[in-house]
Amino acid sequence: MNEKIHIQALQYEETLVDVICQKMQEYNKVVHDYRKLINDVKEHKSNEELGKIIESISDELPKEVIHTNHIAVNYAMNQYMELSKEKQVDFYGTYPQNMKIGMTSYDLLIILESLLENAFYISSKTNQKSIHYKIENEEYHIIIKIENNCTNNFKWDSECLKRLEIINRICQKYDGKLFLKKESQKYIQGCYLQYDEDLL
Protein backbone atom coordinates (compact mmCIF):
# COMPACT_ATOMS: atom_id res chain seq x y z
CA MET A 1 0.00 0.00 0.00
CA ASN A 2 2.83 2.40 0.88
CA GLU A 3 4.53 1.62 -2.43
CA LYS A 4 1.31 2.28 -4.31
CA ILE A 5 0.84 5.63 -2.54
CA HIS A 6 4.45 6.53 -3.32
CA ILE A 7 3.99 5.74 -7.03
CA GLN A 8 0.78 7.80 -7.17
CA ALA A 9 2.56 10.70 -5.47
CA LEU A 10 5.39 10.56 -8.02
CA GLN A 11 2.90 10.48 -10.90
CA TYR A 12 1.07 13.47 -9.43
CA GLU A 13 4.37 15.34 -9.04
CA GLU A 14 5.38 14.64 -12.67
CA THR A 15 1.97 15.82 -13.87
CA LEU A 16 2.29 18.99 -11.78
CA VAL A 17 5.76 19.71 -13.21
CA ASP A 18 4.39 19.25 -16.75
CA VAL A 19 1.53 21.70 -16.09
CA ILE A 20 3.85 24.28 -14.51
CA CYS A 21 6.35 24.07 -17.38
CA GLN A 22 3.57 24.39 -19.95
CA LYS A 23 2.17 27.48 -18.21
CA MET A 24 5.66 28.99 -17.90
CA GLN A 25 6.25 28.57 -21.64
CA GLU A 26 2.88 30.15 -22.43
CA TYR A 27 3.64 33.04 -20.07
CA ASN A 28 7.12 33.55 -21.50
CA LYS A 29 5.71 33.71 -25.03
CA VAL A 30 3.25 36.42 -23.95
CA VAL A 31 6.09 38.39 -22.32
CA HIS A 32 8.29 38.01 -25.41
CA ASP A 33 5.50 39.04 -27.82
CA TYR A 34 4.54 42.02 -25.63
CA ARG A 35 8.09 43.36 -25.47
CA LYS A 36 8.54 42.90 -29.21
CA LEU A 37 5.28 44.75 -29.88
CA ILE A 38 6.26 47.67 -27.62
CA ASN A 39 9.70 47.92 -29.24
CA ASP A 40 8.19 47.84 -32.74
CA VAL A 41 5.65 50.53 -31.85
CA LYS A 42 8.30 52.76 -30.27
CA GLU A 43 10.45 52.49 -33.38
CA HIS A 44 7.56 53.62 -35.61
CA LYS A 45 6.05 56.47 -33.56
CA SER A 46 4.62 59.01 -36.00
CA ASN A 47 4.18 62.24 -34.05
CA GLU A 48 5.34 63.93 -30.85
CA GLU A 49 2.11 63.46 -28.87
CA LEU A 50 1.85 59.80 -29.79
CA GLY A 51 5.54 59.44 -29.02
CA LYS A 52 5.06 60.72 -25.44
CA ILE A 53 2.23 58.25 -24.85
CA ILE A 54 4.18 55.35 -26.25
CA GLU A 55 7.32 56.20 -24.28
CA SER A 56 5.24 56.14 -21.09
CA ILE A 57 4.21 52.53 -21.73
CA SER A 58 6.19 50.26 -19.47
CA ASP A 59 7.87 47.23 -20.97
CA GLU A 60 9.02 46.08 -17.53
CA LEU A 61 6.94 42.95 -17.10
CA PRO A 62 7.97 40.35 -14.52
CA LYS A 63 11.09 38.46 -15.57
CA GLU A 64 10.80 35.60 -18.00
CA VAL A 65 11.93 32.38 -16.37
CA ILE A 66 13.01 29.10 -17.94
CA HIS A 67 12.00 26.32 -15.59
CA THR A 68 12.58 22.61 -16.13
CA ASN A 69 13.19 19.70 -13.78
CA HIS A 70 16.94 19.93 -14.52
CA ILE A 71 19.02 22.42 -12.51
CA ALA A 72 21.85 22.72 -15.07
CA VAL A 73 19.43 23.66 -17.85
CA ASN A 74 17.66 26.18 -15.62
CA TYR A 75 20.92 27.79 -14.51
CA ALA A 76 22.48 28.12 -17.97
CA MET A 77 19.38 29.25 -19.86
CA ASN A 78 18.27 31.81 -17.27
CA GLN A 79 21.81 33.18 -17.00
CA TYR A 80 21.92 33.85 -20.75
CA MET A 81 18.37 35.12 -20.84
CA GLU A 82 19.47 37.88 -18.46
CA LEU A 83 22.54 38.53 -20.61
CA SER A 84 20.31 38.83 -23.69
CA LYS A 85 18.44 41.73 -22.07
CA GLU A 86 21.70 43.46 -21.27
CA LYS A 87 23.03 42.94 -24.83
CA GLN A 88 19.61 43.64 -26.42
CA VAL A 89 19.48 40.27 -28.13
CA ASP A 90 16.16 38.64 -29.06
CA PHE A 91 16.56 35.35 -27.13
CA TYR A 92 13.78 32.80 -27.51
CA GLY A 93 13.11 29.13 -28.16
CA THR A 94 11.61 25.86 -26.95
CA TYR A 95 12.58 23.17 -24.46
CA PRO A 96 10.97 20.02 -22.99
CA GLN A 97 8.61 20.32 -20.07
CA ASN A 98 10.12 17.34 -18.26
CA MET A 99 13.66 16.28 -19.12
CA LYS A 100 15.33 12.88 -18.75
CA ILE A 101 19.07 13.45 -18.99
CA GLY A 102 21.51 10.54 -18.92
CA MET A 103 24.67 12.62 -18.67
CA THR A 104 26.37 14.55 -15.89
CA SER A 105 25.05 18.00 -15.05
CA TYR A 106 28.61 19.31 -15.43
CA ASP A 107 28.92 18.07 -19.05
CA LEU A 108 25.48 19.41 -19.97
CA LEU A 109 26.26 22.79 -18.39
CA ILE A 110 29.57 23.05 -20.28
CA ILE A 111 27.83 22.29 -23.59
CA LEU A 112 25.01 24.79 -23.04
CA GLU A 113 27.32 27.58 -21.88
CA SER A 114 29.79 26.97 -24.73
CA LEU A 115 27.09 26.99 -27.41
CA LEU A 116 25.47 30.10 -25.96
CA GLU A 117 28.78 31.94 -25.55
CA ASN A 118 29.43 31.30 -29.23
CA ALA A 119 25.90 32.44 -30.08
CA PHE A 120 26.41 35.74 -28.29
CA TYR A 121 29.74 36.18 -30.07
CA ILE A 122 27.94 35.78 -33.41
CA SER A 123 25.29 38.30 -32.31
CA SER A 124 27.99 40.84 -31.47
CA LYS A 125 29.02 40.82 -35.15
CA THR A 126 25.65 41.75 -36.62
CA ASN A 127 22.97 44.41 -36.20
CA GLN A 128 20.14 41.84 -36.27
CA LYS A 129 20.76 40.33 -32.86
CA SER A 130 18.68 37.19 -32.55
CA ILE A 131 19.30 33.81 -30.89
CA HIS A 132 16.81 30.98 -31.35
CA TYR A 133 17.40 27.87 -29.23
CA LYS A 134 15.74 24.48 -29.38
CA ILE A 135 16.23 21.59 -26.94
CA GLU A 136 14.73 18.20 -27.80
CA ASN A 137 14.89 15.36 -25.30
CA GLU A 138 13.78 11.76 -25.69
CA GLU A 139 14.45 8.92 -23.27
CA TYR A 140 17.91 8.07 -24.59
CA HIS A 141 19.13 11.20 -26.36
CA ILE A 142 19.15 14.99 -26.35
CA ILE A 143 19.50 17.45 -29.24
CA ILE A 144 20.52 21.06 -28.63
CA LYS A 145 20.29 23.52 -31.52
CA ILE A 146 21.21 27.22 -31.52
CA GLU A 147 20.44 29.45 -34.52
CA ASN A 148 21.78 32.97 -35.12
CA ASN A 149 21.52 35.74 -37.64
CA CYS A 150 25.02 36.47 -38.96
CA THR A 151 26.94 38.25 -41.70
CA ASN A 152 28.09 36.28 -44.74
CA ASN A 153 31.76 36.92 -43.93
CA PHE A 154 31.47 35.74 -40.32
CA LYS A 155 34.43 33.80 -38.85
CA TRP A 156 35.03 32.21 -35.45
CA ASP A 157 37.72 33.63 -33.18
CA SER A 158 40.20 31.46 -31.25
CA GLU A 159 38.07 31.32 -28.07
CA CYS A 160 35.02 30.12 -30.02
CA LEU A 161 37.11 27.42 -31.67
CA LYS A 162 38.33 26.25 -28.25
CA ARG A 163 34.75 26.00 -27.02
CA LEU A 164 33.77 23.98 -30.11
CA GLU A 165 36.63 21.58 -29.43
CA ILE A 166 35.44 21.11 -25.84
CA ILE A 167 31.88 20.44 -27.05
CA ASN A 168 33.19 17.92 -29.57
CA ARG A 169 35.09 16.02 -26.86
CA ILE A 170 32.00 15.81 -24.66
CA CYS A 171 29.91 14.67 -27.64
CA GLN A 172 32.37 11.84 -28.31
CA LYS A 173 32.10 10.81 -24.66
CA TYR A 174 28.36 10.23 -25.16
CA ASP A 175 28.65 8.75 -28.66
CA GLY A 176 27.24 11.98 -30.04
CA LYS A 177 28.09 14.57 -32.65
CA LEU A 178 28.74 18.31 -32.92
CA PHE A 179 27.10 19.90 -35.95
CA LEU A 180 27.78 23.29 -37.55
CA LYS A 181 26.00 24.76 -40.56
CA LYS A 182 26.31 28.15 -42.24
CA GLU A 183 23.52 29.44 -44.45
CA SER A 184 22.86 32.82 -46.01
CA GLN A 185 22.66 35.33 -43.12
CA LYS A 186 22.29 32.46 -40.67
CA TYR A 187 24.52 30.19 -38.58
CA ILE A 188 23.39 26.97 -36.86
CA GLN A 189 25.39 25.16 -34.19
CA GLY A 190 24.38 22.31 -31.95
CA CYS A 191 24.96 18.76 -30.84
CA TYR A 192 23.38 15.35 -30.55
CA LEU A 193 24.13 13.16 -27.51
CA GLN A 194 22.86 9.73 -26.59
CA TYR A 195 23.21 7.60 -23.49
CA ASP A 196 22.44 4.15 -22.10
CA GLU A 197 19.49 3.27 -19.92
CA ASP A 198 21.92 2.78 -17.00
CA LEU A 199 22.74 6.52 -17.05
CA LEU A 200 19.14 7.68 -16.62
N, C-alpha and C positions, 0 to 999 in steps of 0.2 A: 504493500500500500504506500509506504514511504517513497519507494522508487517510482511508483506511478505518479505521485504528487510532484516529485522532483522533475520528472519528464514533462509534465503538464506546465510546470512553472517555467522551465526552459523554453518550451514552445511559445508560451505567452510572452516571455521576454524577447524572443526573436521577432515575434509579430509586432511588438511594441517598437523595437528598433527600426523595423521596416517602415512602419507608419511615420515615425519621427523623421527618418531620413527622407522619405517621400515629401513630407510637408516642408522640410528644410530646403529641398531642391526647388519646390514650387515657390517658396518665399524668396529664395535667392534670385530666381528668374524675374519675379516682380520687381525686386530691388534693382537688378541690372537693367531691366527695360525702362524703369522710371528714371534712373540716372542718365541713361542714353537719351531719353526723350528730352529731359531738361537741358542737357548739353546741346542737343540739336537745335532746340528752340532758342537758346541763348545765342547761338552762333548765327541765327537768321532773324534776329530782332530787327524790325523795319523802321521804327520811329522812337524818339526819345521817351515819350510817355510809356509806350509798351515796354521799352527797354527797362525802365525803372521798376515796372511791375514784375517783369520776368526775373530781374536781378534779385528781387526780394523773395523769390521762391526758394525755399530751402531744399538742397539736395542731400542734406545730412540725415538720411534714414538710419535706423539701427544697423550695425555692422552685419555684412554677409558672413555667414559661418559655414564652413565645410565640416560636416559631422558624419563620420562613419564609425564602425565598431573597431577600427584599427588606429592606434595612437600615432604610429609613424606617418600614416597618410594624413591624419588630421593636422599634425604638427607642421609637416612640410607645406601642405596646400594652403593652410591659413597664414603661414609665414609669408608666402609669396603673394597671397591675395592682398595682404597689407602693403607689401612692396609695390604691387601694381598700382595702388592708389597714390603712393608717393611718386612713382615714375609716370603716372598718367597713362597706364597701359590697360587696354580693354582685355580683362582676364576672365575667361568663362569656359565652361565645359560640362562634362558629365562624368559620373562615377557611380559604382554600385552602391546600393543601399546597405547591403550586408556582405562584407568581404571575407573570403576564406583564403588566407595567405599561407603557403607552405614554404616560406623563406624567412630568414631572420629579419627582424625590424631594422637592424643596422644596415643590412644590404639594401632593403627597400628604400630606406631613408636616403642613402647615398645615391641611388639611382634617381629618385625623384628630385633631389636637390641639384644634382648634376645636370639633368635634362632642363630643369627650370632656370638654372643659372645661364645655360647656353641660350635658352629662349629669350631671356632678358637682354643678353648680349646682342642677339639678332635685332631685338626691338630698338636697341639704342642706335642702330645704324639706319633706321628708316623713320619717316614722319608718320606712317600709318602703323601705330603701335598697337598690335593685337596679338594675343596669345590664346589659342584654343586648345584645351587639353581634353583627353578622353581616356578613361581607365575602364577596361573591360576585365572582368574576373569570373572565371568558371572554377569548377572544383579543383582542377589540377593545373591551371595556368593563369597567367595574368598578362595583359597587353596594355602598355602605356604609350600613348601617342600625343605628341606636342606639335602644333602647327602654328607657324608664324608668317606674317607678311615680311617680305625682305626685298632688297634691291637685287637686280640681276647680277651685279658684280660682287656680291657678298662673299667674304672669305672668313674662315675661322681664324682666331688668334691662337697662340701657343697654349694658353690656359684652357680654352675650349677643347682643344685637341687632347690635352691631358685628361680632362673629364670624360671625353668619349672613350679613351683607352681604359679608364677605370670602369665605366659602364660595361664595356665589352668583356672585361675580365669577370665581372660579376655574372653577366649573361652566360658565359661559358661554364661557370660554376653550377648553374641551374639548367644546363643543356638548352640554353636559349640563344637569342640572336639580337644584335643591335641593328637597327635599320635607319638609313638616312636617305632622303629623297629631296632633290631640288627641282622645283617647277617654276614656271614664269611668275615672278613676284611672290613666291611662296617657298617656304622650307619646312620639311616634315622630318622630325626625329622621334625615335621611340625604341621600344624593345619588347621582345616576347620572352617570357620565362615560364618554365614548367617545372613541376616538382612531383615527387612520389606521394602516395597516400600516407606513408609513414611520417611525412613532414607536416601534415595538416594538424 
